[in-house]
Amino acid sequence: MAKVLEQHEQPSAKGGIPYWVKIVTVFFLGWVALYATRTILNPIMGDIQSEFGLSNSQLGLIMSIFFLGYAGLNIPSGILGDKIGKKRVLVPGVILFGVFAAVTGMMPSFFLFMTTWLMVGIFQGFFYGPSYGLSSEAIPKHRITLGSAIINSGMAFGTSIGYYISSYSVHEFGMSWRSPFFIIAIPVVLIGLAMWWVIKEKPKSKAEKAAENNGEKLKLGELFKNKNLIAAYITIFSAIYAFFVVITWIPFYLEQERGITGGSVAFVSSLVPWAAIPGSILFSWIADKMGKRKPVLLVMMPLSIIALVSIVFFDNMGVLYAALIGYGIFGKISTNPVLVAVIADNAPKHAYSTSFGVYNFIGMCGSILAPYITGFLTDVTGSLNTGFYFAGALLLVGTVAVMFIDENNRPNVEGAK
């Protein structure tokens, strides 16, 4: 298997593109597809609320149910990817969540809407573990953090694209709030087909599988015996919780609290993902250059707390813009590739797909809780600000967890014992 991947890493005799570059490109597009599909919902939350007569808690529940399906499939899809082949799990998942996105737009009742939206989340859950398993195997070790950052920047592009699709099609062009679901489905399916063409995975033979890890099977409990992995799990949970408070509620917040409407909502909301692109690549490059992740995270996490709280604390538009840009630079999209490198440094090599599935499952539990809890706190306190402050408190917990990472004991890093 290693020899096959090494061959793919090299340009072809005709001067072709290295395999790992193709993998980075196609998984970048995968994240574009995932996040564009998710965020088409956010600018039209008010329209959906009016259509079905929902409370703020019920409105938040839409995304919570979605992420319940997404997170719930992360570990099973990771295990299945390690068993039958990552490509066989990943590609059908991408195509099917595109199909169900279109189906969701057709649903006449809130129950049916929630059911099909849940299916979109379930099939998106097939992506994370297998994709990072494949990329971690294909990307050269000295490029792992930077390669992950480029892949992760697809989240930023997708988030912004989703905002723009909904804001312009519905609020500028007067189309039905259902139209974004149909619009996004077509490119998603095409991206799934592109993955089928690009990914060249040779499933391991029974003999190869038996030889891995001295013939011992991975037990999930073993992942929780490594304190570096535990610290990464806690940190990603807090980071993802805060991130989904922002991307789920910021369009609604801008309309209700700041009086920003139409296409301007997409522009202002997109400050976060666009700022994350240079931030993600810069901090990932620094982490690769240093060969360490902890110092970088200890700079990013506190600054992300300040930026997040500043979004709602100051009643000033200039500060709002600066805070959104600051959160983009230091927040979840930028910290995720650094945390991915922590997992790659410490996870059992023969079970990368499963290890990344567990990592993302725990992190995405934050995405399940964030939309509903924020809506609930808004209903109880009468202010959306409370939800942002609570997210800031969780980021503080994540910062403390980073302090416990021991970079002198990383099994997959030469010289760190």
C-alpha positions in Angstrom: 0.0 0.0 0.0 2.8 2.4 0.9 4.5 1.7 -2.4 1.3 2.5 -4.3 0.9 5.8 -2.5 4.5 6.7 -3.0 4.0 6.2 -6.8 1.0 8.4 -6.7 2.9 11.1 -5.0 5.3 11.5 -7.9 4.5 13.3 -11.2 3.8 11.0 -14.1 6.3 10.5 -16.8 4.4 13.0 -18.9 4.8 15.7 -16.3 1.4 15.0 -14.7 0.2 16.4 -11.4 1.3 14.5 -8.2 -1.4 12.3 -6.7 -1.3 14.1 -3.4 -2.1 17.4 -5.1 -5.1 15.8 -6.8 -6.3 14.5 -3.4 -5.9 17.9 -1.8 -7.9 19.5 -4.7 -10.7 17.0 -4.7 -11.1 17.1 -0.9 -11.0 20.9 -0.9 -14.0 20.7 -3.3 -15.6 18.1 -0.9 -15.5 20.7 1.9 -16.9 23.3 -0.4 -19.8 21.0 -1.1 -20.4 20.1 2.6 -20.4 23.7 3.9 -22.2 25.3 0.9 -25.1 22.8 1.5 -25.2 23.4 5.2 -25.1 27.2 5.0 -27.8 27.7 2.3 -30.1 27.3 5.3 -28.8 30.1 7.5 -29.8 33.2 5.5 -33.3 31.8 5.0 -33.9 30.8 8.6 -36.4 33.7 9.0 -38.3 32.5 5.9 -38.4 28.9 7.2 -39.5 30.2 10.6 -42.4 32.0 9.0 -43.3 29.1 6.7 -43.7 26.6 9.5 -44.4 28.9 12.5 -41.4 28.0 14.5 -39.9 29.2 17.8 -36.2 30.1 18.0 -35.6 26.8 19.8 -37.3 24.9 17.0 -35.4 26.9 14.4 -32.1 26.0 16.1 -33.3 22.4 16.2 -33.2 22.2 12.4 -29.4 22.3 12.4 -29.0 20.3 15.6 -30.9 17.4 14.0 -28.8 17.7 10.9 -25.6 17.5 12.9 -26.9 14.7 15.0 -27.1 12.6 11.8 -23.7 13.9 10.6 -21.8 13.2 13.9 -23.6 9.9 14.4 -22.2 8.5 11.2 -18.6 9.7 11.7 -17.3 6.7 13.7 -19.2 4.0 11.8 -18.1 5.5 8.4 -14.5 5.6 9.7 -14.6 2.0 10.8 -16.3 0.9 7.6 -13.7 2.9 5.5 -10.9 1.0 7.2 -12.6 -2.3 6.6 -14.0 -2.1 3.0 -12.1 0.8 1.5 -12.4 4.6 2.1 -13.4 5.4 -1.4 -16.3 3.0 -1.4 -17.7 4.8 1.7 -16.9 8.4 0.8 -18.1 8.7 -2.8 -21.7 7.3 -2.4 -22.1 9.5 0.6 -21.3 12.7 -1.3 -23.6 11.9 -4.2 -26.4 10.9 -1.9 -26.3 14.0 0.3 -26.5 16.1 -2.9 -29.6 14.1 -4.0 -31.3 14.5 -0.6 -30.5 18.3 -0.5 -32.8 18.6 -3.6 -35.4 16.3 -2.0 -35.4 18.5 1.2 -36.4 21.5 -0.9 -39.6 19.7 -2.0 -40.9 18.9 1.5 -44.3 20.4 2.4 -44.3 20.0 6.2 -41.8 20.7 8.9 -41.6 17.0 9.9 -40.8 15.9 6.4 -38.4 18.8 5.9 -36.5 17.7 9.1 -36.5 14.1 8.0 -34.9 14.7 4.7 -32.5 17.3 6.1 -31.5 14.7 8.6 -30.7 12.3 5.7 -28.4 15.0 4.2 -26.6 15.1 7.5 -26.3 11.3 7.7 -24.7 11.1 4.2 -22.4 14.0 4.9 -21.2 11.9 7.8 -19.6 9.5 5.3 -17.0 12.1 4.4 -14.8 13.1 7.2 -13.0 9.9 8.4 -12.4 8.4 5.0 -11.3 11.7 3.5 -8.7 12.5 6.1 -7.6 8.9 6.2 -6.9 9.1 2.5 -5.3 12.5 2.6 -3.1 11.6 5.6 -1.8 8.6 3.7 -1.2 10.5 0.5 0.2 13.9 1.6 4.0 13.9 2.3 4.6 14.2 6.0 6.4 17.5 5.7 3.3 18.9 4.0 0.6 17.4 6.2 -0.5 20.5 8.0 -0.3 22.8 5.0 -2.1 20.2 2.9 -4.8 19.9 5.5 -5.1 23.7 5.7 -5.8 23.9 1.9 -8.4 21.1 2.2 -9.9 22.9 5.2 -10.1 26.2 3.3 -12.9 24.6 1.3 -15.0 25.1 4.4 -14.5 28.9 4.0 -15.3 28.9 0.3 -18.4 26.7 0.9 -19.7 28.7 3.8 -19.5 31.9 1.8 -21.0 30.3 -1.3 -23.9 28.9 0.7 -24.6 32.3 2.2 -24.5 34.0 -1.3 -26.7 31.4 -3.0 -29.5 31.8 -0.5 -29.2 35.6 0.1 -29.2 36.4 -3.5 -31.6 33.8 -5.0 -34.2 34.4 -2.3 -33.7 38.0 -0.9 -32.4 39.7 -4.0 -33.9 37.8 -6.9 -37.2 37.0 -5.2 -37.0 33.2 -5.7 -38.7 30.7 -3.3 -36.8 29.9 -0.2 -36.8 26.3 -1.5 -34.7 27.2 -4.6 -31.3 27.1 -2.9 -31.7 23.4 -2.1 -32.1 22.6 -5.8 -29.3 24.9 -6.9 -26.7 23.4 -4.6 -27.6 19.7 -5.4 -26.2 19.8 -9.0 -22.5 20.8 -8.2 -22.5 18.5 -5.2 -23.3 15.4 -7.3 -20.7 16.5 -9.9 -18.1 16.8 -7.1 -18.9 13.3 -5.9 -18.4 12.0 -9.5 -15.0 13.8 -9.6 -13.9 12.1 -6.4 -14.8 8.7 -8.0 -12.5 9.5 -10.9 -9.6 11.0 -8.9 -9.2 8.8 -5.9 -7.0 5.7 -6.6 -7.3 3.5 -3.5 -6.1 -0.1 -3.5 -8.0 -1.9 -0.8 -5.7 -3.8 1.5 -5.5 -7.6 1.3 -6.5 -9.8 4.2 -2.8 -10.6 4.7 -1.9 -6.9 4.9 -4.6 -6.2 7.3 -3.6 -9.1 9.5 0.0 -7.9 9.6 -1.0 -4.4 10.7 -0.3 -3.6 14.4 1.1 -7.1 14.9 -2.3 -8.6 14.1 -4.1 -6.8 16.9 -7.3 -5.0 16.2 -7.9 -1.4 17.3 -10.1 -1.0 20.3 -11.8 2.4 20.4 -10.9 2.7 24.1 -7.2 2.8 23.1 -7.7 6.3 21.5 -8.7 7.6 24.9 -5.5 6.5 26.6 -3.5 9.0 24.7 -3.7 12.4 26.5 -2.7 14.3 23.4 -5.7 12.8 21.6 -8.0 13.6 24.6 -6.8 17.2 24.6 -7.4 17.5 20.8 -10.9 16.1 21.3 -11.8 18.6 24.0 -10.3 21.5 22.0 -12.1 20.6 18.8 -15.4 20.2 20.6 -15.2 23.7 22.0 -13.9 25.2 18.7 -16.7 23.6 16.7 -19.4 24.6 19.2 -18.3 28.2 18.9 -18.0 28.0 15.1 -21.5 26.7 14.7 -22.9 29.4 17.0 -21.4 31.9 14.6 -22.2 30.4 11.2 -25.7 29.2 12.2 -26.9 32.4 14.0 -24.8 35.3 12.5 -27.1 35.9 9.5 -30.1 35.9 11.8 -28.3 38.1 14.3 -27.3 40.6 11.6 -30.9 40.9 10.4 -32.6 41.0 13.9 -30.0 42.9 16.0 -28.1 45.0 13.5 -30.7 45.7 10.8 -28.5 44.3 7.9 -30.6 42.7 5.1 -30.4 41.1 1.7 -27.1 40.6 0.0 -25.3 42.6 2.7 -26.0 39.7 5.1 -24.0 37.3 2.9 -21.2 39.8 2.6 -20.8 40.5 6.3 -21.3 36.9 7.3 -18.7 35.9 4.7 -16.0 37.9 6.5 -15.5 34.9 8.8 -14.8 32.3 6.2 -12.8 34.5 3.9 -10.5 35.7 6.7 -10.0 32.1 7.7 -8.3 31.2 4.4 -5.0 33.2 5.0 -5.2 32.5 8.7 -5.5 28.8 8.2 -2.6 28.6 5.7 -0.4 31.0 7.7 -0.7 29.2 11.0 -0.5 25.8 9.4 2.7 26.8 7.7 4.1 28.1 11.0 3.1 24.8 12.7 4.9 22.8 10.0 7.9 25.0 10.1 8.2 24.7 13.9 7.3 21.0 13.9 5.1 21.8 16.9 1.4 22.4 17.2 0.9 23.5 20.9 2.6 26.9 20.7 0.5 27.8 17.7 -2.8 26.7 19.3 -2.0 28.7 22.5 -1.8 31.9 20.4 -4.9 31.2 18.3 -7.3 30.0 21.0 -7.3 33.0 23.3 -7.5 35.4 20.4 -10.5 33.5 19.0 -12.2 34.0 22.4 -11.6 37.8 22.3 -12.9 38.0 18.7 -16.0 35.9 19.4 -17.2 37.8 22.4 -16.5 41.1 20.6 -19.0 40.3 17.9 -21.9 41.0 20.3 -20.3 42.9 23.2 -19.6 46.1 21.3 -22.5 48.0 19.7 -20.3 49.4 16.9 -20.2 48.2 13.2 -16.5 48.8 12.8 -15.8 46.6 15.8 -18.3 44.0 14.5 -16.4 43.8 11.2 -13.0 43.6 12.9 -14.3 40.9 15.3 -15.7 38.8 12.5 -12.4 39.0 10.6 -10.5 38.2 13.8 -12.6 35.2 14.5 -12.1 34.0 10.9 -8.3 34.3 11.3 -8.0 32.6 14.7 -11.2 30.5 14.9 -12.2 26.9 14.2 -11.4 26.8 10.4 -7.8 27.9 11.2 -7.3 25.8 14.3 -8.7 22.6 12.7 -5.7 21.8 10.4 -3.4 22.2 13.4 -5.5 19.9 15.5 -5.7 17.4 12.5 -1.9 17.4 12.7 -2.1 16.6 16.4 -4.2 13.6 15.5 -1.9 12.5 12.7 1.0 12.8 15.1 -0.6 10.5 17.7 -3.2 8.2 16.1 -2.6 4.6 15.3 -1.4 4.5 11.7 -3.4 1.4 10.8 -6.6 3.1 11.8 -6.4 6.6 10.6 -9.9 6.6 9.2 -11.4 5.4 12.5 -9.2 7.9 14.5 -10.3 10.9 12.5 -13.9 9.7 12.6 -13.8 9.7 16.4 -12.1 13.1 16.4 -14.7 14.6 14.2 -17.6 12.8 16.0 -16.6 14.4 19.3 -16.0 17.7 17.7 -19.3 17.7 15.8 -21.2 17.0 19.0 -20.6 20.7 19.5 -22.4 21.4 16.3 -25.4 19.3 17.5 -25.7 21.3 20.7 -24.7 24.8 19.5 -27.7 25.7 17.3 -30.4 24.4 19.8 -28.7 25.7 23.0 -28.2 29.1 21.4 -31.8 29.3 20.4 -32.9 28.1 23.8 -30.8 30.7 25.6 -32.2 33.3 23.3 -35.8 32.3 24.1 -35.0 32.3 27.9 -32.9 35.5 28.2 -34.4 37.4 25.3 -30.9 38.1 23.8 -28.8 36.2 21.3 -25.7 37.6 23.0 -26.0 35.0 25.8 -25.3 32.2 23.3 -22.1 33.9 22.1 -20.9 34.4 25.7 -21.5 30.8 26.5 -19.5 29.7 23.4 -16.7 32.0 24.6 -16.6 30.2 27.9 -16.3 26.8 26.2 -13.4 28.1 24.1 -11.7 28.9 27.4 -12.1 25.2 28.4 -10.5 24.2 25.1 -7.6 26.6 25.7 -6.9 24.9 29.0 -7.0 21.5 27.3 -4.3 22.6 24.8 -2.0 23.2 27.8 -2.0 19.5 28.5 -0.6 18.5 25.0 2.8 16.8 25.4 4.8 17.2 22.2 7.7 15.3 23.5 5.6 12.1 23.3 4.2 11.8 19.8 4.3 8.2 18.5 4.3 9.1 14.8 6.9 11.9 15.0 10.5 10.8 14.7 12.5 12.0 17.8 9.5 12.7 19.9 9.4 9.9 22.5 
